[in-house]
Amino acid sequence: MRAAILITYLTLLSLQLFAQEYAVDLIPSPLKSRASATIRYAEMNVEMKADNNVVIRATKAITVYNKAGNEYARTVLFYDKSTDIKSIKGKVYNALGIPVSEFTQKNFTDESAGDNVSMFNDGRVKHYLPNMQDYPFTVVISYEYRNKQNLSIPAWNPNGNDEISIERSIFKFSYPVQEKIRIKSQHYNGKVKEEESNGMQTLTWEVNDIVANKREIYSKPKYLTSTLIRIVPERFSYYNKKGVFSNWEEFGHWVSKDLLADKQQLNEKTIQHVRDLTSAAKTDKEKAKILYEYMQNKTRYVSVQVGIGGLQPSSALAVDQTGYGDCKALVNYMQSLLSVVNIPSYYTIVEAGDTKMDIDLDFANVSDGNHIILAIPFANDTTWLECTNQKIPFGYLGSFTDDRAVLAITPEGGRIMRTPKYEGHDNMQKRKAVLHVEGDGSISGTVSTSFRGSQYFNHFGATLLSGNEQLKELSQYYDIDNISFQQVKYQELRSDTAALQEDLSIFIKNYAVLNANQMIIHPNLFNIKGNIPDLRSRVNELYINRSYTDIDEITYNLPEEYAGLVKPEIKKIACDMGVYELKAYVKEGTLFFHRKLEIKEGIYPPEKYAEFSNFIREVNQSDKGRFALVKKTSLTNGE
């Protein structure tokens, strides 16, 4: 009997000990507020034993409160031939802190890390998410892996997600005392702990009690406002290629010497063809344009991520023979074509994406940059080329790579340059429509729209399609009930910035609403600005990434039986972040509608968000305005 009591007591004590460690009730209330998950404890130890031997050991305990936090409990480990995963093990605990399941490496899904455009990719990924339906629950995982290179040391970004709170997170980096390293610390207010033992220096960073935040739209990218520690050894090894760099100039020398050298040879047949193509051109820019269009017509984009292919391009000979390559290979190929006619150009590393992101100006590293473009430094200006798109005009970059600091690989080494900026008047969508309103409320007519600057790509996808697929795409762009397209035409416009012209013939059945003796028409047919949340206690600065201008000019030829008794409407709404103008009136049986919206990029104080959201709300309400036209017969009858 005593033995049974003792066993029961020990069991309860054991459960209590578990509960003391991972019970959800032990999480401080402020860390639960607004959080989808809380990191109870996280520690990453990075030990750089040598330039080709970096061991990473990590432990993390994370509590998930609801379905929105599920993905934060997923463990994802990328690896390739330079990575050895040594061990993975973990446990899942319920809300009381009692273990309910265990998992190891065999429970992980292992698959290619390639994407839909990667023809060659030896990268792989292991990932695992416990199948839990009862919330909250806690996942505790430990893993270890080894990198055979030290060019890319894992960064520490503990609070990189608004929806996760943190009880405690630790980052340790150990390295031989004789090695030199560079550290970039961002938004870290703690003290770095330094220890030395057995010829190894260990640095430790730690954060505690970081609360979750509500996501706020129109905020700076999270990586700019969160804690971030990045480490770069001056002496490195990468796929048996060794080097030393402490600044962008030296890094550029290494890229040029070790990654690009001997990659630009072309066969004699191609060299002669290039010379023939450009023989009649009078200027270097004309030659470059001819060769760019030749490259576009000859090649297509295919991602290559094999071995050092993540950084090193395929040879120009390979692209010339196969007709495909990734961004690195296509830029290298274009550079090779230009070299034949003695036009210098720069292989350029850029952090691409619709959000403008600069290369770190004073911290050279291999992690900055996810794309390659080409810079051609002509005498009076620099022309920039996007080499992965076979349809865009010569010299156009677009919102994917515009207005940001980039690293150009020049004969003198790496050089920071800046891609062109498209101003608000350059980023213009201008639409003109002439429409006829039938007596039953149906509408037909023509719509012509030009897309310029960063708005060039607004409807670009439709230019790549034909037939029913193109019509489906247009139906998504013009989300209007009962719209059909009789004719569709696209053409490039000659202008200082890239411009695409879209000409449509449309028909919309029963667009205007007939109500007794009235016809109710919504004149802003194509461009209604969506609302944004009304945040009462804004925390982040208001960040508008890019300026743009939209202009809509529409004329409606009204049915003869309806009178134009509509009071003219003239409206102007303005704030520091934008200007909106609207004019609508009826004259001689025609409804004229004019709308202009300008949004101004910039970083504004948090309190400006209320002004901006009010502005957008007023624009939205004005965009939805309607006119009621009255039948002439009802006026004659005194109705």
PyMOL commands that set and color helices and strands:
alter all, ss='L'
color gray80, all
select helices_A, chain A and resi 2-22+24-26+29-32+67-73+105-107+222-225+248-260+268-278+284-298+307-310+316-322+327-340+453-457+460-463+467-477+608-623+632-636
alter helices_A, ss='H'
color red, helices_A
select strands_A, chain A and resi 37-50+53-64+75-79+83-93+99-104+109-112+118-121+124-128+137-147+164-176+181-186+193-197+200-210+228-233+235-238+241-244+300-301+303-305+324-325+346-350+371-377+382-385+405-410+413-418+428-437+443-452+483-492+499-508+513-515+518-521+542-544+548-557+562-563+569-575+578-587+590-599+602-604+627-631
alter strands_A, ss='S'
color yellow, strands_A
deselect
rebuild
show_as cartoon
